[in-house]
Amino acid sequence: MERYPNLKESDPEIYDLIQHESEYESTTLKMIASESYASYSVLEACGSMLTDKYAEGYPGSRYYEGNEFVDQVENLAIERAKLLFGAEHANVQPYSGSPANHAVYRALLKTGDKVMGMPVPSGGHLTHGWRVNFSGIDYEQVPYGPNPVTGRFDMNVIRETAKRERPRMIWVGATAYPHKIEYKDFAEIANEIDAYLVADIAHINALIIAGVHPDPVPCCDVVTSTSHKMLRGPRAGFLLSTVEDRFQAKYHLDSKFNLAKRLDRAVFPGLQGGPHLHIIAGMAVAFKEALTDDFKNYGVQIVKNAKALADSLLGKGWRLAGGGTDTHLLILDFRNEKFTGKDAAIALAKSGIIANFNMVPGDFRSPFITSGVRLGTPSLTAMGMKEQDMELVANWIDRVCKNINNIDQHTKNIRQEISEFCSKFKIPGIRE
Ligand SMILES: *Cc1c(COP(=O)(O)O)cnc(C)c1O
């Protein structure tokens, strides 16, 4: 079936570029850990005429008339989010993950307050207090990160830092941490110092839904997430929280507004104007898909695939940060090699394996070249790949890294093999 017939006619330049990207993604292994594939249904909702709609406010209290149907769209997205994660409150209006996190700062803190979070080189997100981001400019980051030797969180060190610095809020969440995060341990620390605990599950939401990763909802004040990445929804963010604020009395907060209300007000009118109803519709569709057993199986398989890939690479003598994975991602550790993470990422991409270079714990190279490559399995899992397929993927990665000094002699063959391999799988949103 011809996709986008109108676009093809009216704007062939953009149409062709979309076709090229789609061809590229169909013939390469997409191993960017933060990507996966949205379904046709999600794409259709996002491409609908709801894109024109203005509905500032929240369902039932808008600043515009004519919202009978979009109120129902947003309510469905909210109810499905609450059901999916077992949360008391949900806000589905943040334009993306970063604005969702921004709203949390505005709701819970005053400018200049201390926030505990991981710096970007340790695997944190920009919005967790990194210096070039609003969060590091307007708030004071108290940094923590995995132990440089073990690659894992050392809760005693984190507790000492928290007790010494007494941040008002603690971020727990990462972009490049290959192990499970024990939210309960962080909650204990947050309780000891009366800090808000906020989990950022952008990278791992599907693993939580599938029950293969600890659940932050029961022990965190707020949980933030993207609806894209492994959740396979539209590019947007959402917030989950309790309704009441457990520090309402202690911090003498305005009794008119509980936690849910303060988060909502921080999103609109605090930071944003009109909600993107076409995207919220796509989010509702993605949440419905995520409530199915198929989706849970996908979440389980993501981890099985990552483990199979890790075992295969370890078996070939490669080193992994933290020794392996129990999530969706692994980080090849090239500190002992002459080539850098960047060299490897470029060689892999030429050969048809798309990934990113990444710092490893204890890295001595600069963040612009690094000693690591981060590999994720969500996209390959969405295509239907299983453990035995990961062995083939590991073979290609091994061949690229072993031949990195004369990689140009090998890329043509490897790319061809990978392209043929990919053609055996469906790709959601691209090819049935
Ligand atoms: C991706 C990500 C975000 C931000 O999402 P954007 O939609 O890119 O703004 C926030 N936190 C974490 C941990 C992420 O991985």
Residues whose N, C-alpha, C, O or C-beta is under 5 A from the ligand:
A	BS01	LIG	S96 G97 S98 H125 G173 A174 T175 D200 A202 H203 T226
